[in-house]
Amino acid sequence: MSNEKELDKWELARAEAKERLIACQKEMQLQSCFKCEKVIGCQLRNEYVKKVYESMNKGQGGGFEF
């Protein structure tokens, strides 16, 4: 599989998770997850954070570095 297809795979998963997160924010009439009472332990938000991390490291794992 080429690097372009891998990139698409990780970016697509991140974008889909973001769409679900934004839909939830709209449903809850919030501009941010931090204003939600369920922010701690929210499965939807945790999944989005995981997908962002995976899109940054392309599923290779390892440390999280800035």
N, C-alpha and C positions, 0 to 999 in steps of 0.2 A: 504494500500500500504506500502511496507517495506521501510526502510531507503535506502537500496541499490537501489531500483527502483527510489526513489526520487532523489538520488544523480545522477544516470544516466540521468534523465530527465534534471536537471539543467546543468550538465556538457555537455551534448549533445547540448543543446541550445547555450551554450557559444562557443563550438567548431564550430558549424555551422556559428555563427556570425563572428567568427575569420576567417574562410575560406572566407567568403564574403568580409571581410575587406582586407585580403591579396590579393585576386583577384583584387580588386579595385586598390590597391597599384601597383600591377604588370601592370595593364592596363594603369595606369597613369605614369608608369616607375619611381616610387618613392620607397625609402626604408623606409619612415616614413610618417605618416599622417601629421606630423608637417611641412613638406615641401610642403604640398598641399595648394593651395590658398583657398580651400573650407573647411579647417579644422574647422573653427568656424561655427557652425550650421549644420555640415554634419550629415545627418540623419543616414547614414550607421555607422559612427563612434559612434554617440550617442547610437545607438542600441547595438553596441558591448560593450560599457561601461556599459550600463544597464544590459546586460546579464552577464557580469563579476560580477557586484554587486549582481545580483540575485543568481549566482552560489555560491557566498561567504556566503550569508545568507539563501540560500535554499528557497527563495521566502517569507520569513517571514517579510520583511520590517524592519523598525527600523533604528537606526542611523548607520552611516558608521564609524567604528572604526578601528584604526591600532593597 
